């Protein structure tokens, strides 16, 4: 609403300025005919009004404006004009000494130099404004990300599917970034002749559709179009380069990508680590109820699982496969694959700790 009021005030101001100029035209010398005065007055009012309306329409046509691009354009023009002025002084000095009769040629050369320097400066600033920091009043070029960092998804976490469940909890603050090369890799897996890989790829596409249907999160499908990313061939390398460029975090289940990204100084969110961190803590001496489903690796051991998937190794439980037992936790072990719990069959006559 405020913007519409400003546009109306702008048009009225232009018409008012034009009308005041038209009144001055009406008081011209007597030798000018009234027909000529009437034509000039009409044009003096109509043409500026048309220009004002045209500017408003042009402004409304391009709604998605970037303050960084506009500021870069301004700074590039200022720098280009300054360089053109310096080169112009040099050209005038050379012409005055060696070609004193080539003033017109010198002016043309200065105009060409000015056009070239302005273009080069504007182009340079717009292409590199994210790689340096320059502060002018109310404007700041900075590579630092304002607000939450974007979360860049890799293929493994998309196929895994738990990212969709996590997104529904609304704990993800940053936008979810899906690079085009990750989507392409997921589609290639979905078209694989191998039945298992094809099923995993189609699951990944279903997860992406589920994410897009979630109106609680922001999803961006982007094309890299960044030389430092496009020049790489491996998807993992592209992800790391893109994360460094966007100052984002990689969301993955890939152990190797996790290590490489951390070595390159890129933050990583590993869904497996997150899942392990959310598992309930089990302390030695606690009593659990576990169904023994298979024998363990050592003699007499039986193996069962908790509801969250935690493996439980029970001593002297091999003969109880298929039974649900009460066990006492003796120790726990945290591994890269997850948490393991060790216990023994609970003796009703033995007091609990």
C-alpha positions as CSV (number, residue, x, y, z in Angstrom):
1,X,0.0,0.0,0.0
2,X,2.8,2.4,0.9
3,X,4.6,1.6,-2.4
4,X,1.4,2.4,-4.4
5,X,1.1,5.8,-2.5
6,X,4.8,6.6,-3.3
7,X,4.2,5.8,-7.0
8,X,1.1,8.1,-7.1
9,X,3.1,10.9,-5.4
10,X,5.9,10.4,-8.0
11,X,3.5,10.7,-10.9
12,X,1.9,13.8,-9.4
13,X,5.3,15.4,-8.7
14,X,6.4,14.8,-12.4
15,X,3.1,16.3,-13.7
16,X,3.4,19.3,-11.3
17,X,7.0,20.0,-12.5
18,X,5.8,19.7,-16.1
19,X,2.9,22.0,-15.5
20,X,5.1,24.7,-14.0
21,X,7.4,24.5,-17.0
22,X,4.3,24.7,-19.3
23,X,3.1,27.8,-17.5
24,X,6.5,29.4,-18.3
25,X,6.1,28.4,-22.0
26,X,2.7,30.2,-22.1
27,X,4.4,33.5,-21.3
28,X,6.6,33.5,-24.4
29,X,7.2,36.5,-26.6
30,X,4.3,37.7,-28.8
31,X,6.0,36.7,-32.1
32,X,5.4,33.0,-31.2
33,X,2.0,31.8,-32.4
34,X,-0.6,30.5,-29.9
35,X,-0.7,27.2,-31.9
36,X,3.0,26.6,-31.3
37,X,2.6,27.5,-27.6
38,X,-0.3,25.1,-27.2
39,X,1.6,22.2,-28.9
40,X,4.7,22.8,-26.7
41,X,2.6,23.0,-23.5
42,X,0.8,19.8,-24.3
43,X,4.0,18.0,-25.1
44,X,5.7,19.4,-22.0
45,X,3.0,17.8,-19.8
46,X,2.2,14.6,-21.7
47,X,5.8,13.3,-22.4
48,X,7.0,13.5,-18.8
49,X,3.8,11.8,-17.6
50,X,4.3,9.0,-20.1
51,X,7.9,8.6,-19.0
52,X,6.8,8.5,-15.3
53,X,4.2,5.8,-16.0
54,X,6.7,3.9,-18.0
55,X,9.2,3.9,-15.2
56,X,6.6,2.6,-12.8
57,X,5.6,-0.2,-15.2
58,X,9.3,-1.1,-15.6
59,X,9.7,-1.1,-11.8
60,X,6.7,-3.4,-11.4
61,X,7.9,-5.7,-14.1
62,X,11.1,-6.6,-12.3
63,X,9.9,-7.5,-8.8
64,X,12.8,-9.6,-7.6
65,X,15.6,-7.1,-7.2
66,X,18.9,-7.7,-5.5
67,X,20.3,-5.0,-3.3
68,X,23.8,-6.5,-3.7
69,X,23.5,-6.3,-7.6
70,X,22.3,-2.7,-7.5
71,X,25.0,-1.7,-5.0
72,X,27.6,-3.5,-7.2
73,X,26.3,-1.6,-10.2
74,X,26.6,1.7,-8.4
75,X,30.1,1.0,-7.1
76,X,31.2,-0.3,-10.5
77,X,30.0,2.9,-12.3
78,X,31.7,5.1,-9.7
79,X,35.0,3.2,-10.1
80,X,34.7,3.3,-13.9
81,X,34.1,7.0,-14.0
82,X,37.0,7.6,-11.7
83,X,39.4,5.5,-13.9
84,X,38.0,7.2,-17.0
85,X,38.8,10.6,-15.5
86,X,42.4,9.5,-14.8
87,X,42.9,8.1,-18.3
88,X,41.3,11.2,-19.7
89,X,43.9,13.4,-18.1
90,X,46.6,11.2,-19.6
91,X,45.0,11.4,-23.1
92,X,44.7,15.2,-22.9
93,X,48.4,15.4,-21.9
94,X,49.5,13.2,-24.8
95,X,47.3,15.1,-27.3
96,X,48.4,18.5,-26.1
97,X,52.1,17.6,-26.5
98,X,52.1,15.5,-29.7
99,X,48.8,16.1,-31.5
100,X,47.5,19.6,-30.6
101,X,45.2,19.6,-33.6
102,X,43.4,16.3,-32.7
103,X,41.1,17.6,-30.0
104,X,37.9,16.0,-31.5
105,X,39.7,12.6,-31.8
106,X,40.9,12.9,-28.2
107,X,37.3,13.5,-27.0
108,X,36.1,10.5,-28.9
109,X,38.9,8.4,-27.4
110,X,38.1,9.6,-23.9
111,X,34.4,8.6,-24.4
112,X,35.4,5.2,-25.6
113,X,37.8,4.7,-22.6
114,X,35.0,5.8,-20.3
115,X,32.6,3.3,-21.7
116,X,35.2,0.5,-21.5
117,X,36.3,1.3,-17.9
118,X,32.7,1.5,-16.7
119,X,31.7,-1.8,-18.3
120,X,34.8,-3.6,-17.0
121,X,34.4,-2.3,-13.5
122,X,30.6,-3.1,-13.3
123,X,31.3,-6.6,-14.7
124,X,34.1,-7.2,-12.3
125,X,32.2,-6.1,-9.2
126,X,29.0,-8.0,-10.1
127,X,31.0,-11.2,-10.7
128,X,33.2,-11.0,-7.6
129,X,31.0,-9.2,-5.0
130,X,30.6,-12.4,-3.0
131,X,34.3,-12.8,-2.6
132,X,35.3,-9.6,-0.9
133,X,34.0,-7.2,1.8
134,X,33.3,-3.6,1.0
135,X,31.2,-1.3,3.1
136,X,29.5,1.9,2.0
137,X,26.7,3.6,3.9
138,X,23.8,1.2,4.5
139,X,25.2,-1.4,2.1
140,X,27.6,-4.2,2.9
141,X,29.1,-6.8,0.5
142,X,30.0,-9.8,2.5
143,X,30.5,-13.5,1.8
144,X,29.1,-14.2,5.3
145,X,25.6,-15.7,5.2
146,X,22.9,-13.7,7.0
147,X,20.6,-15.8,9.2
148,X,20.5,-19.6,9.1
149,X,23.1,-21.4,6.9
150,X,21.6,-23.3,3.9
151,X,21.6,-27.1,4.3
152,X,22.8,-28.9,1.1
153,X,21.5,-32.4,0.7
154,X,23.5,-35.2,-0.8
155,X,22.2,-38.3,-2.6
156,X,22.7,-40.6,0.4
157,X,20.6,-38.6,2.8
158,X,17.8,-38.2,0.1
159,X,17.6,-41.9,-0.5
160,X,17.8,-42.6,3.3
161,X,14.5,-40.7,3.7
162,X,14.8,-39.7,7.4
163,X,15.4,-36.1,6.4
164,X,11.7,-35.8,5.5
165,X,10.7,-36.8,9.0
166,X,13.2,-34.4,10.5
167,X,11.9,-31.6,8.3
168,X,8.4,-32.1,9.6
169,X,9.5,-31.4,13.1
170,X,10.4,-27.9,12.0
171,X,13.8,-27.9,13.7
172,X,15.6,-27.1,10.4
173,X,16.0,-23.4,10.2
174,X,17.9,-23.0,7.0
175,X,16.6,-23.6,3.5
176,X,17.2,-27.1,2.1
177,X,19.3,-26.9,-1.0
178,X,19.1,-29.6,-3.7
179,X,21.8,-29.1,-6.3
180,X,20.9,-30.1,-9.9
181,X,23.8,-32.6,-10.0
182,X,22.5,-34.4,-6.9
183,X,19.0,-34.7,-8.5
184,X,20.7,-36.0,-11.7
185,X,22.5,-38.6,-9.7
186,X,19.3,-39.7,-8.0
187,X,17.5,-40.0,-11.3
188,X,20.4,-42.1,-12.7
189,X,20.1,-44.4,-9.7
190,X,16.3,-44.7,-10.3
191,X,16.9,-45.7,-13.9
192,X,19.6,-48.2,-13.0
193,X,19.1,-51.8,-14.5
194,X,19.9,-53.2,-11.0
195,X,16.6,-53.8,-9.2
196,X,17.9,-52.9,-5.8
197,X,19.5,-49.7,-6.9
198,X,16.5,-48.7,-9.0
199,X,14.3,-49.2,-5.9
200,X,16.6,-47.0,-3.8
201,X,16.6,-44.3,-6.5
202,X,12.8,-44.2,-6.7
203,X,12.6,-44.0,-3.0
204,X,14.9,-40.9,-3.2
205,X,12.6,-39.3,-5.8
206,X,9.6,-40.0,-3.5
207,X,11.4,-38.4,-0.6
208,X,12.0,-35.3,-2.8
209,X,8.4,-35.1,-3.7
210,X,7.5,-35.4,0.0
211,X,9.9,-32.5,0.9
212,X,8.4,-30.3,-1.8
213,X,4.9,-31.0,-0.5
214,X,5.9,-29.8,3.0
215,X,5.0,-26.2,3.3
216,X,6.8,-25.8,6.6
217,X,10.3,-25.8,5.0
218,X,11.9,-24.0,2.1
219,X,13.2,-26.1,-0.7
220,X,15.5,-24.7,-3.4
221,X,16.6,-26.6,-6.5
222,X,19.6,-24.8,-7.9
223,X,22.0,-25.0,-10.8
224,X,25.6,-24.5,-9.7
225,X,26.8,-22.3,-12.6
226,X,29.9,-21.7,-10.5
227,X,33.3,-22.3,-12.2
228,X,34.9,-23.7,-9.1
229,X,32.0,-26.3,-8.9
230,X,31.3,-27.0,-12.6
231,X,35.0,-27.8,-13.3
232,X,34.9,-30.7,-10.8
233,X,33.7,-34.2,-11.9
234,X,33.0,-36.0,-8.6
235,X,29.6,-35.3,-6.9
236,X,31.2,-35.3,-3.5
237,X,33.8,-32.7,-4.6
238,X,31.1,-30.5,-6.1
239,X,29.1,-30.7,-2.9
240,X,32.1,-29.6,-0.8
241,X,32.9,-26.7,-3.2
242,X,29.3,-25.6,-3.3
243,X,29.1,-25.6,0.5
244,X,32.2,-23.5,0.8
245,X,30.8,-21.0,-1.8
246,X,27.4,-20.7,-0.2
247,X,28.8,-20.9,3.4
248,X,26.4,-23.8,3.9
249,X,26.3,-27.2,5.7
250,X,26.2,-30.6,4.0
251,X,23.6,-33.0,5.2
252,X,24.8,-36.6,4.5
253,X,25.0,-40.2,5.7
254,X,28.2,-40.8,3.7
255,X,31.2,-41.5,6.1
256,X,33.8,-40.6,3.5
257,X,32.1,-37.3,2.5
258,X,31.8,-36.5,6.1
259,X,35.6,-36.8,6.7
260,X,36.5,-34.9,3.4
261,X,34.2,-32.0,4.1
262,X,35.5,-31.6,7.7
263,X,39.1,-31.6,6.4
264,X,38.1,-28.8,3.9
265,X,36.5,-26.8,6.8
266,X,32.9,-27.4,5.8
267,X,30.3,-28.1,8.5
268,X,28.5,-31.5,8.2
269,X,25.3,-32.8,9.7
270,X,25.4,-36.6,9.7
271,X,21.9,-38.1,10.1
272,X,23.4,-41.3,11.6
273,X,25.2,-39.3,14.3
274,X,22.0,-37.3,14.9
275,X,20.0,-40.6,15.3
276,X,22.6,-42.0,17.7
277,X,22.5,-38.9,19.8
278,X,18.8,-39.1,20.2
279,X,18.8,-42.7,21.4
280,X,18.0,-43.1,25.1
281,X,20.9,-43.5,27.4
282,X,21.2,-47.0,29.0
283,X,23.3,-47.2,32.1
284,X,24.9,-50.4,33.6
285,X,22.6,-52.0,36.2
286,X,19.4,-51.0,34.4
287,X,16.9,-53.7,33.5
288,X,15.6,-54.1,29.9
289,X,13.1,-56.4,28.2
290,X,14.6,-57.8,25.0
291,X,13.5,-60.5,22.6
292,X,16.4,-62.8,21.6
293,X,16.2,-63.3,17.8
294,X,19.6,-64.8,16.8
295,X,22.8,-66.3,18.3
296,X,25.8,-64.0,18.9
297,X,29.4,-64.4,17.7
298,X,30.7,-65.7,21.0
299,X,29.7,-69.0,22.6
300,X,26.5,-68.7,24.6
301,X,25.6,-65.2,23.4
302,X,22.2,-64.2,22.1
303,X,21.3,-61.0,20.2
304,X,18.3,-58.9,20.3
305,X,17.3,-55.3,19.4
306,X,15.6,-52.4,21.2
307,X,12.8,-50.5,19.6
308,X,15.2,-47.8,18.3
309,X,17.4,-50.5,16.6
310,X,20.1,-50.6,19.3
311,X,21.8,-54.1,19.3
312,X,21.8,-55.9,22.6
313,X,24.2,-58.8,23.2
314,X,23.1,-61.0,26.1
315,X,25.4,-63.6,27.8
316,X,24.1,-67.1,28.2
317,X,21.0,-66.4,26.0
318,X,21.8,-68.6,23.0
319,X,19.3,-71.2,24.3
320,X,16.5,-68.6,24.6
321,X,16.2,-67.6,20.9
322,X,12.6,-66.5,20.2
323,X,12.0,-65.7,23.9
324,X,11.5,-62.3,25.5
325,X,13.9,-61.9,28.5
326,X,14.5,-59.5,31.3
327,X,18.2,-58.6,31.2
328,X,20.5,-56.5,33.3
329,X,22.8,-54.1,31.4
330,X,26.5,-54.7,32.2
331,X,28.1,-52.2,29.8
332,X,27.6,-50.1,26.6
333,X,29.8,-49.5,23.6
334,X,29.6,-46.6,21.2
335,X,30.9,-47.5,17.7
336,X,30.8,-45.8,14.3
337,X,27.9,-48.0,13.4
338,X,25.9,-47.1,16.5
339,X,25.6,-48.0,20.2
340,X,25.8,-51.6,21.4
341,X,24.5,-52.8,24.8
342,X,25.8,-55.8,26.6
343,X,23.9,-57.6,29.4
344,X,23.1,-60.8,31.1
345,X,19.9,-62.6,31.9
346,X,18.3,-61.1,35.0
347,X,18.2,-63.4,38.0
348,X,15.0,-62.7,40.0
349,X,16.8,-63.7,43.2
350,X,19.7,-61.2,42.5
351,X,19.0,-57.7,43.9
352,X,19.0,-54.9,41.3
353,X,21.6,-52.1,41.5
